[in-house]
Amino acid sequence: MAVSTEETRLPPSADEALISRLYGAFWGYFLGDALGVPGHGYSTNRQLFKDYGWIGELVAPKFPHPESSLFRTRYEVINEKNNILHGREADWQRPGTHFHQHLKAGDNALEAQLATLLIRRITEDGQFNDEHCRDDFLDFMLTPGRHSDTYIPTAYREFFSNYARGKALESCAESSTRTGALALSLPLAWLNWHNPVAAAKSMKQRFSLTHAGASLGRTAELICSIHWALFDGYSLEETILDRERRNHPHPYVNYPFRRWITNQSDEEVAFRHLRNGSDTDDAVPLAFFLALKYQGDTEAALLANANLGGETCNRGALIGSLLGAANGVEDIPGELVQSLTAYEELDQLSESFVPLCLRTLGN
């Protein structure tokens, strides 16, 4: 994780604070996702605490998951174009199967794995190429053994079912408001951080293959605008509560976050004022609340998220990205990061990807 201008050939005009923020967003994203793995799908944290106690480190998911709905989900394999379970059919039929049953402590969930795939392709191409990323995605999902996660989110199941029925690839997405669309494409907000319009456009290109809907596009515009301000040196509080409220009329920034931080517990906000579900209407405002409340302590924010249940992985990835961009890589807990299963691979990718994010600074 060391930041070295010489080793990574960073542009001479790239200042250390910006470099630190880009590395911070990168590592905060992957750590937030991995910490969220055990708590994913718990509707409240009461049962989560019974099963795990307070989650303060990277933990493997346990069997049984008392609120797992996998056994009630039916997925018909039509032909080879939608065969994406790859031997996990029995897990989906067994009550109590955790959504991430076969992941180990430190593993990343599916959408963070897809983000890794995206970053790898960008570093190989030197830029974002939507067609290449699409082909990588199809190969990743259709090839047995490419990932070890158990749960395949609805958007991907619907996409591949439509593909198997003969629809054109660009017509296979169903309407979606799931936060996973943001999680799988969030690295593009870092790549084009200096141009939030271009960043949002590329995010939409990436997730629109599997997630259709105008509201996701508007949310991507908000997320890219926030990251631009954070990378440019504005604080998280100033960015969300002042700049975005003035410049970006999006309902997600208009909740009474300051009053909640002063007067409400995390649980009261998550279960009374908001919800901890996977729709962006739930996950993004809750991510903003937790990031703002714990804005000076990235680790505390990520652990608070992991212990709230619900959409812990994708919400945690967003919180980690926001606070990494705000606080820099120095505020990312190094011991936890080095315990990520894919740490060595991610470390190498970061050394190639961050300089690409800074490439225009040297022009």
C-alpha beads as a LAMMPS data file, in Angstrom:
LAMMPS data file: protein, C-alpha beads

363 atoms
362 bonds

1 atom types
1 bond types

-500.0 500.0 xlo xhi
-500.0 500.0 ylo yhi
-500.0 500.0 zlo zhi

Masses

1 110.0

Atoms # bond

1 1 1 0.000 0.000 0.000
2 1 1 2.995 2.270 0.088
3 1 1 2.615 5.241 -2.220
4 1 1 5.735 5.740 -4.308
5 1 1 5.929 8.272 -7.117
6 1 1 8.965 6.570 -8.632
7 1 1 7.588 3.025 -8.591
8 1 1 4.173 3.912 -10.025
9 1 1 5.345 6.633 -12.466
10 1 1 2.842 9.143 -11.157
11 1 1 2.522 12.462 -12.996
12 1 1 4.797 15.135 -11.518
13 1 1 1.827 17.414 -10.785
14 1 1 0.006 14.808 -8.683
15 1 1 0.171 15.967 -5.067
16 1 1 0.573 13.510 -2.214
17 1 1 -2.842 14.259 -0.720
18 1 1 -4.653 13.361 -3.950
19 1 1 -2.629 10.186 -4.376
20 1 1 -3.475 9.215 -0.811
21 1 1 -7.186 9.840 -1.393
22 1 1 -7.252 7.662 -4.504
23 1 1 -5.527 4.807 -2.710
24 1 1 -7.852 5.394 0.223
25 1 1 -10.982 5.053 -1.928
26 1 1 -9.566 1.886 -3.498
27 1 1 -8.749 0.113 -0.236
28 1 1 -11.749 1.457 1.656
29 1 1 -14.037 0.011 -1.006
30 1 1 -12.671 -3.534 -0.833
31 1 1 -12.351 -3.546 2.952
32 1 1 -15.892 -2.229 3.467
33 1 1 -17.278 -4.954 1.241
34 1 1 -15.360 -7.807 2.909
35 1 1 -16.251 -6.686 6.443
36 1 1 -19.909 -6.719 5.420
37 1 1 -19.980 -10.358 4.271
38 1 1 -21.203 -12.078 7.484
39 1 1 -23.978 -9.568 8.264
40 1 1 -25.498 -9.478 4.787
41 1 1 -29.219 -10.213 4.834
42 1 1 -29.967 -9.752 8.539
43 1 1 -33.022 -7.506 8.776
44 1 1 -31.958 -6.212 12.200
45 1 1 -28.780 -6.584 14.210
46 1 1 -30.403 -8.342 17.157
47 1 1 -30.061 -11.787 15.569
48 1 1 -26.772 -10.776 13.978
49 1 1 -25.280 -10.148 17.431
50 1 1 -26.571 -13.515 18.635
51 1 1 -24.798 -15.269 15.778
52 1 1 -21.531 -13.291 15.657
53 1 1 -21.312 -10.917 18.602
54 1 1 -19.855 -7.555 17.655
55 1 1 -18.060 -7.900 14.313
56 1 1 -14.704 -6.200 14.780
57 1 1 -12.608 -8.019 12.191
58 1 1 -12.897 -9.959 8.963
59 1 1 -15.168 -12.922 9.708
60 1 1 -16.352 -15.889 7.661
61 1 1 -20.125 -16.338 7.225
62 1 1 -21.790 -19.028 9.309
63 1 1 -24.413 -21.660 8.683
64 1 1 -27.312 -21.410 9.237
65 1 1 -28.364 -17.884 8.293
66 1 1 -31.714 -17.510 10.089
67 1 1 -33.092 -15.043 7.521
68 1 1 -31.765 -16.547 4.319
69 1 1 -34.290 -16.525 1.492
70 1 1 -32.215 -18.508 -0.990
71 1 1 -34.296 -21.669 -0.566
72 1 1 -37.387 -19.737 -1.658
73 1 1 -35.680 -18.495 -4.831
74 1 1 -36.216 -20.466 -8.019
75 1 1 -33.864 -20.180 -10.965
76 1 1 -34.408 -22.175 -14.148
77 1 1 -31.371 -22.994 -16.268
78 1 1 -32.651 -22.736 -19.852
79 1 1 -29.392 -23.407 -21.686
80 1 1 -25.683 -22.663 -21.469
81 1 1 -26.341 -18.923 -21.752
82 1 1 -27.860 -18.680 -18.276
83 1 1 -26.045 -21.461 -16.439
84 1 1 -24.500 -19.240 -13.767
85 1 1 -24.982 -21.276 -10.553
86 1 1 -22.241 -23.788 -11.401
87 1 1 -23.008 -26.493 -8.857
88 1 1 -24.560 -24.246 -6.205
89 1 1 -28.092 -25.482 -6.894
90 1 1 -28.147 -27.604 -3.730
91 1 1 -27.112 -24.606 -1.624
92 1 1 -30.040 -22.619 -3.004
93 1 1 -32.460 -25.382 -2.031
94 1 1 -31.204 -25.755 1.548
95 1 1 -32.839 -23.585 4.248
96 1 1 -30.282 -21.545 6.177
97 1 1 -27.683 -21.238 3.429
98 1 1 -25.846 -17.963 3.935
99 1 1 -25.876 -15.607 0.952
100 1 1 -22.076 -15.885 0.922
101 1 1 -21.852 -19.432 2.280
102 1 1 -18.589 -20.438 0.615
103 1 1 -16.643 -17.234 1.183
104 1 1 -13.834 -17.218 3.722
105 1 1 -12.881 -14.462 6.139
106 1 1 -11.394 -11.681 4.012
107 1 1 -13.075 -12.702 0.758
108 1 1 -14.951 -10.139 -1.302
109 1 1 -18.548 -10.667 -2.422
110 1 1 -19.585 -11.005 -6.056
111 1 1 -19.992 -7.347 -6.975
112 1 1 -16.607 -6.391 -5.525
113 1 1 -15.156 -9.290 -7.498
114 1 1 -16.779 -7.811 -10.603
115 1 1 -15.222 -4.450 -9.705
116 1 1 -11.836 -6.167 -9.515
117 1 1 -12.477 -7.605 -12.961
118 1 1 -13.305 -4.107 -14.223
119 1 1 -10.136 -2.604 -12.733
120 1 1 -7.992 -5.358 -14.223
121 1 1 -9.453 -4.763 -17.683
122 1 1 -8.938 -0.998 -17.407
123 1 1 -5.285 -1.455 -16.429
124 1 1 -4.738 -3.834 -19.353
125 1 1 -6.412 -1.525 -21.878
126 1 1 -5.183 1.731 -20.357
127 1 1 -8.736 3.055 -20.432
128 1 1 -12.354 2.034 -19.982
129 1 1 -13.619 -0.018 -22.923
130 1 1 -17.248 -0.992 -22.377
131 1 1 -17.217 -3.790 -24.963
132 1 1 -14.170 -5.445 -23.411
133 1 1 -15.691 -5.140 -19.932
134 1 1 -18.925 -6.690 -21.176
135 1 1 -17.070 -9.661 -22.640
136 1 1 -15.115 -10.127 -19.394
137 1 1 -18.354 -10.074 -17.411
138 1 1 -19.980 -12.742 -19.582
139 1 1 -16.936 -14.984 -19.344
140 1 1 -16.667 -14.475 -15.591
141 1 1 -20.272 -15.382 -14.895
142 1 1 -20.605 -18.251 -17.370
143 1 1 -17.304 -20.018 -16.643
144 1 1 -17.345 -22.470 -13.702
145 1 1 -14.840 -21.713 -10.961
146 1 1 -14.355 -18.023 -11.694
147 1 1 -15.814 -16.976 -8.335
148 1 1 -16.784 -18.721 -5.097
149 1 1 -19.752 -16.616 -4.010
150 1 1 -23.112 -18.283 -3.481
151 1 1 -25.733 -15.612 -4.065
152 1 1 -26.334 -14.265 -7.570
153 1 1 -28.351 -11.023 -7.313
154 1 1 -31.697 -10.734 -9.096
155 1 1 -30.460 -8.340 -11.781
156 1 1 -27.901 -10.870 -13.038
157 1 1 -30.341 -13.771 -12.934
158 1 1 -32.849 -11.779 -14.993
159 1 1 -30.171 -10.628 -17.425
160 1 1 -28.874 -14.124 -18.153
161 1 1 -32.379 -15.598 -18.380
162 1 1 -33.248 -13.009 -21.023
163 1 1 -29.961 -13.743 -22.786
164 1 1 -30.779 -17.460 -22.819
165 1 1 -34.191 -16.713 -24.329
166 1 1 -32.530 -15.044 -27.297
167 1 1 -32.734 -11.356 -26.465
168 1 1 -29.982 -9.085 -27.716
169 1 1 -27.410 -8.328 -25.035
170 1 1 -28.315 -4.649 -24.922
171 1 1 -31.954 -5.574 -24.249
172 1 1 -31.429 -8.113 -21.458
173 1 1 -31.421 -5.731 -18.471
174 1 1 -34.558 -5.396 -16.361
175 1 1 -35.505 -2.304 -14.375
176 1 1 -33.528 -2.139 -11.146
177 1 1 -32.800 0.194 -8.251
178 1 1 -30.281 -2.098 -6.540
179 1 1 -27.159 -0.641 -4.977
180 1 1 -25.102 -3.399 -6.564
181 1 1 -25.179 -1.427 -9.822
182 1 1 -23.192 1.336 -8.125
183 1 1 -20.834 -1.068 -6.395
184 1 1 -19.774 -2.946 -9.514
185 1 1 -19.097 0.309 -11.427
186 1 1 -17.731 2.566 -8.661
187 1 1 -14.070 2.303 -9.791
188 1 1 -15.086 4.419 -12.788
189 1 1 -15.846 7.281 -10.388
190 1 1 -12.174 7.113 -9.383
191 1 1 -10.814 6.686 -12.901
192 1 1 -12.542 9.853 -14.172
193 1 1 -12.696 11.659 -10.834
194 1 1 -11.622 14.984 -12.386
195 1 1 -14.622 14.924 -14.781
196 1 1 -17.751 13.835 -12.861
197 1 1 -19.936 14.063 -15.975
198 1 1 -17.693 11.632 -17.856
199 1 1 -17.389 9.455 -14.738
200 1 1 -21.163 9.147 -14.387
201 1 1 -21.526 8.427 -18.092
202 1 1 -19.046 5.553 -17.907
203 1 1 -20.656 4.179 -14.728
204 1 1 -24.018 4.149 -16.510
205 1 1 -22.467 2.412 -19.499
206 1 1 -21.070 -0.289 -17.247
207 1 1 -24.105 -1.059 -15.105
208 1 1 -26.797 -0.510 -17.758
209 1 1 -25.943 -3.879 -19.292
210 1 1 -27.578 -5.555 -16.273
211 1 1 -29.437 -2.762 -14.439
212 1 1 -31.895 -0.530 -16.317
213 1 1 -33.557 2.575 -14.923
214 1 1 -33.159 6.350 -14.920
215 1 1 -32.978 6.648 -11.130
216 1 1 -29.722 4.679 -11.004
217 1 1 -28.237 7.103 -13.514
218 1 1 -29.149 10.086 -11.362
219 1 1 -27.647 8.378 -8.327
220 1 1 -24.431 7.696 -10.250
221 1 1 -24.232 11.407 -11.108
222 1 1 -24.546 12.257 -7.412
223 1 1 -21.913 9.704 -6.359
224 1 1 -19.446 10.967 -8.982
225 1 1 -20.011 14.590 -8.007
226 1 1 -19.331 13.769 -4.357
227 1 1 -16.156 11.847 -5.181
228 1 1 -14.901 14.708 -7.356
229 1 1 -15.241 17.125 -4.429
230 1 1 -13.594 14.729 -1.973
231 1 1 -10.641 14.044 -4.256
232 1 1 -10.354 17.799 -4.762
233 1 1 -9.928 18.281 -1.010
234 1 1 -13.363 19.219 0.304
235 1 1 -14.488 17.568 3.536
236 1 1 -17.269 14.989 3.499
237 1 1 -19.549 17.202 5.586
238 1 1 -19.015 20.241 3.381
239 1 1 -19.479 18.143 0.246
240 1 1 -22.740 16.384 1.153
241 1 1 -24.413 18.851 3.486
242 1 1 -23.459 22.091 1.737
243 1 1 -22.149 21.752 -1.830
244 1 1 -24.417 18.953 -3.004
245 1 1 -27.490 20.436 -1.371
246 1 1 -26.844 23.637 -3.287
247 1 1 -25.694 22.194 -6.588
248 1 1 -27.241 18.745 -6.972
249 1 1 -30.990 18.602 -6.170
250 1 1 -31.068 14.941 -5.168
251 1 1 -33.279 13.715 -2.301
252 1 1 -30.516 11.497 -0.883
253 1 1 -28.604 14.533 0.439
254 1 1 -31.619 16.226 2.015
255 1 1 -32.169 14.013 5.035
256 1 1 -31.635 15.644 8.471
257 1 1 -28.237 14.024 8.899
258 1 1 -26.919 16.552 11.432
259 1 1 -29.938 16.051 13.712
260 1 1 -29.744 12.284 13.405
261 1 1 -26.032 12.260 14.236
262 1 1 -26.694 14.306 17.374
263 1 1 -29.873 12.644 18.596
264 1 1 -30.244 9.160 17.083
265 1 1 -28.384 5.864 17.364
266 1 1 -27.266 3.962 14.297
267 1 1 -30.069 1.464 14.892
268 1 1 -32.734 4.146 15.161
269 1 1 -31.669 5.673 11.867
270 1 1 -31.264 2.319 10.092
271 1 1 -34.495 0.724 11.286
272 1 1 -36.825 3.648 12.027
273 1 1 -35.990 6.561 9.735
274 1 1 -34.407 4.605 6.868
275 1 1 -34.122 0.910 6.076
276 1 1 -31.072 -1.312 5.680
277 1 1 -32.180 -2.896 2.392
278 1 1 -30.536 -3.161 -1.017
279 1 1 -32.453 -0.466 -2.919
280 1 1 -30.528 2.752 -3.400
281 1 1 -33.366 4.603 -1.622
282 1 1 -32.339 2.685 1.509
283 1 1 -28.631 1.993 1.146
284 1 1 -27.265 5.289 -0.175
285 1 1 -28.772 7.627 2.478
286 1 1 -27.753 5.164 5.209
287 1 1 -24.229 5.075 3.769
288 1 1 -24.145 8.890 3.842
289 1 1 -25.333 8.928 7.464
290 1 1 -22.697 6.438 8.652
291 1 1 -19.916 8.105 6.666
292 1 1 -20.849 11.521 8.093
293 1 1 -21.225 10.287 11.666
294 1 1 -17.861 8.507 11.682
295 1 1 -16.141 10.760 9.155
296 1 1 -12.937 11.028 11.169
297 1 1 -12.574 7.266 11.674
298 1 1 -12.910 5.056 8.606
299 1 1 -12.539 1.811 10.544
300 1 1 -15.306 2.779 12.984
301 1 1 -17.636 3.606 10.082
302 1 1 -16.993 0.305 8.331
303 1 1 -17.507 -1.695 11.519
304 1 1 -20.701 0.214 12.353
305 1 1 -21.984 -0.679 8.894
306 1 1 -20.991 -4.339 9.195
307 1 1 -22.957 -4.618 12.443
308 1 1 -26.217 -3.163 11.091
309 1 1 -27.081 -6.053 8.775
310 1 1 -29.009 -5.694 5.548
311 1 1 -27.063 -4.539 2.473
312 1 1 -23.771 -4.611 4.353
313 1 1 -21.423 -5.421 1.465
314 1 1 -22.346 -2.887 -1.215
315 1 1 -23.195 -0.243 1.391
316 1 1 -19.842 -0.889 3.063
317 1 1 -18.022 -0.567 -0.254
318 1 1 -19.621 2.846 -0.824
319 1 1 -18.818 4.034 2.715
320 1 1 -15.230 2.835 2.355
321 1 1 -14.835 4.635 -0.952
322 1 1 -16.270 7.884 0.407
323 1 1 -14.185 7.935 3.576
324 1 1 -11.072 6.707 1.816
325 1 1 -11.443 9.615 -0.605
326 1 1 -12.083 12.028 2.268
327 1 1 -9.461 10.848 4.753
328 1 1 -6.777 9.283 2.586
329 1 1 -5.120 5.901 2.754
330 1 1 -3.503 6.755 6.110
331 1 1 -6.895 6.310 7.769
332 1 1 -7.447 2.824 6.298
333 1 1 -6.561 0.118 8.878
334 1 1 -3.550 -1.559 7.301
335 1 1 -3.736 -4.768 9.329
336 1 1 -7.296 -5.408 8.152
337 1 1 -6.448 -4.555 4.543
338 1 1 -3.528 -6.975 4.554
339 1 1 -5.919 -9.679 5.802
340 1 1 -8.023 -9.428 2.646
341 1 1 -7.796 -12.695 0.735
342 1 1 -7.013 -10.895 -2.523
343 1 1 -4.609 -8.406 -0.910
344 1 1 -1.583 -9.275 -3.072
345 1 1 -3.595 -9.137 -6.301
346 1 1 -5.330 -5.912 -5.289
347 1 1 -2.037 -4.329 -4.223
348 1 1 -0.576 -4.965 -7.667
349 1 1 -3.716 -3.678 -9.374
350 1 1 -3.705 -0.507 -7.289
351 1 1 -0.136 0.256 -8.351
352 1 1 -1.272 0.236 -11.984
353 1 1 -4.759 1.680 -11.576
354 1 1 -4.079 4.766 -9.438
355 1 1 -1.589 6.222 -11.955
356 1 1 -4.274 5.813 -14.641
357 1 1 -6.634 7.835 -12.458
358 1 1 -3.981 10.589 -12.419
359 1 1 -2.961 10.373 -16.064
360 1 1 -4.501 13.675 -17.194
361 1 1 -2.615 15.596 -14.524
362 1 1 0.626 15.112 -16.394
363 1 1 -0.712 16.387 -19.725

Bonds

1 1 1 2
2 1 2 3
3 1 3 4
4 1 4 5
5 1 5 6
6 1 6 7
7 1 7 8
8 1 8 9
9 1 9 10
10 1 10 11
11 1 11 12
12 1 12 13
13 1 13 14
14 1 14 15
15 1 15 16
16 1 16 17
17 1 17 18
18 1 18 19
19 1 19 20
20 1 20 21
21 1 21 22
22 1 22 23
23 1 23 24
24 1 24 25
25 1 25 26
26 1 26 27
27 1 27 28
28 1 28 29
29 1 29 30
30 1 30 31
31 1 31 32
32 1 32 33
33 1 33 34
34 1 34 35
35 1 35 36
36 1 36 37
37 1 37 38
38 1 38 39
39 1 39 40
40 1 40 41
41 1 41 42
42 1 42 43
43 1 43 44
44 1 44 45
45 1 45 46
46 1 46 47
47 1 47 48
48 1 48 49
49 1 49 50
50 1 50 51
51 1 51 52
52 1 52 53
53 1 53 54
54 1 54 55
55 1 55 56
56 1 56 57
57 1 57 58
58 1 58 59
59 1 59 60
60 1 60 61
61 1 61 62
62 1 62 63
63 1 63 64
64 1 64 65
65 1 65 66
66 1 66 67
67 1 67 68
68 1 68 69
69 1 69 70
70 1 70 71
71 1 71 72
72 1 72 73
73 1 73 74
74 1 74 75
75 1 75 76
76 1 76 77
77 1 77 78
78 1 78 79
79 1 79 80
80 1 80 81
81 1 81 82
82 1 82 83
83 1 83 84
84 1 84 85
85 1 85 86
86 1 86 87
87 1 87 88
88 1 88 89
89 1 89 90
90 1 90 91
91 1 91 92
92 1 92 93
93 1 93 94
94 1 94 95
95 1 95 96
96 1 96 97
97 1 97 98
98 1 98 99
99 1 99 100
100 1 100 101
101 1 101 102
102 1 102 103
103 1 103 104
104 1 104 105
105 1 105 106
106 1 106 107
107 1 107 108
108 1 108 109
109 1 109 110
110 1 110 111
111 1 111 112
112 1 112 113
113 1 113 114
114 1 114 115
115 1 115 116
116 1 116 117
117 1 117 118
118 1 118 119
119 1 119 120
120 1 120 121
121 1 121 122
122 1 122 123
123 1 123 124
124 1 124 125
125 1 125 126
126 1 126 127
127 1 127 128
128 1 128 129
129 1 129 130
130 1 130 131
131 1 131 132
132 1 132 133
133 1 133 134
134 1 134 135
135 1 135 136
136 1 136 137
137 1 137 138
138 1 138 139
139 1 139 140
140 1 140 141
141 1 141 142
142 1 142 143
143 1 143 144
144 1 144 145
145 1 145 146
146 1 146 147
147 1 147 148
148 1 148 149
149 1 149 150
150 1 150 151
151 1 151 152
152 1 152 153
153 1 153 154
154 1 154 155
155 1 155 156
156 1 156 157
157 1 157 158
158 1 158 159
159 1 159 160
160 1 160 161
161 1 161 162
162 1 162 163
163 1 163 164
164 1 164 165
165 1 165 166
166 1 166 167
167 1 167 168
168 1 168 169
169 1 169 170
170 1 170 171
171 1 171 172
172 1 172 173
173 1 173 174
174 1 174 175
175 1 175 176
176 1 176 177
177 1 177 178
178 1 178 179
179 1 179 180
180 1 180 181
181 1 181 182
182 1 182 183
183 1 183 184
184 1 184 185
185 1 185 186
186 1 186 187
187 1 187 188
188 1 188 189
189 1 189 190
190 1 190 191
191 1 191 192
192 1 192 193
193 1 193 194
194 1 194 195
195 1 195 196
196 1 196 197
197 1 197 198
198 1 198 199
199 1 199 200
200 1 200 201
201 1 201 202
202 1 202 203
203 1 203 204
204 1 204 205
205 1 205 206
206 1 206 207
207 1 207 208
208 1 208 209
209 1 209 210
210 1 210 211
211 1 211 212
212 1 212 213
213 1 213 214
214 1 214 215
215 1 215 216
216 1 216 217
217 1 217 218
218 1 218 219
219 1 219 220
220 1 220 221
221 1 221 222
222 1 222 223
223 1 223 224
224 1 224 225
225 1 225 226
226 1 226 227
227 1 227 228
228 1 228 229
229 1 229 230
230 1 230 231
231 1 231 232
232 1 232 233
233 1 233 234
234 1 234 235
235 1 235 236
236 1 236 237
237 1 237 238
238 1 238 239
239 1 239 240
240 1 240 241
241 1 241 242
242 1 242 243
243 1 243 244
244 1 244 245
245 1 245 246
246 1 246 247
247 1 247 248
248 1 248 249
249 1 249 250
250 1 250 251
251 1 251 252
252 1 252 253
253 1 253 254
254 1 254 255
255 1 255 256
256 1 256 257
257 1 257 258
258 1 258 259
259 1 259 260
260 1 260 261
261 1 261 262
262 1 262 263
263 1 263 264
264 1 264 265
265 1 265 266
266 1 266 267
267 1 267 268
268 1 268 269
269 1 269 270
270 1 270 271
271 1 271 272
272 1 272 273
273 1 273 274
274 1 274 275
275 1 275 276
276 1 276 277
277 1 277 278
278 1 278 279
279 1 279 280
280 1 280 281
281 1 281 282
282 1 282 283
283 1 283 284
284 1 284 285
285 1 285 286
286 1 286 287
287 1 287 288
288 1 288 289
289 1 289 290
290 1 290 291
291 1 291 292
292 1 292 293
293 1 293 294
294 1 294 295
295 1 295 296
296 1 296 297
297 1 297 298
298 1 298 299
299 1 299 300
300 1 300 301
301 1 301 302
302 1 302 303
303 1 303 304
304 1 304 305
305 1 305 306
306 1 306 307
307 1 307 308
308 1 308 309
309 1 309 310
310 1 310 311
311 1 311 312
312 1 312 313
313 1 313 314
314 1 314 315
315 1 315 316
316 1 316 317
317 1 317 318
318 1 318 319
319 1 319 320
320 1 320 321
321 1 321 322
322 1 322 323
323 1 323 324
324 1 324 325
325 1 325 326
326 1 326 327
327 1 327 328
328 1 328 329
329 1 329 330
330 1 330 331
331 1 331 332
332 1 332 333
333 1 333 334
334 1 334 335
335 1 335 336
336 1 336 337
337 1 337 338
338 1 338 339
339 1 339 340
340 1 340 341
341 1 341 342
342 1 342 343
343 1 343 344
344 1 344 345
345 1 345 346
346 1 346 347
347 1 347 348
348 1 348 349
349 1 349 350
350 1 350 351
351 1 351 352
352 1 352 353
353 1 353 354
354 1 354 355
355 1 355 356
356 1 356 357
357 1 357 358
358 1 358 359
359 1 359 360
360 1 360 361
361 1 361 362
362 1 362 363
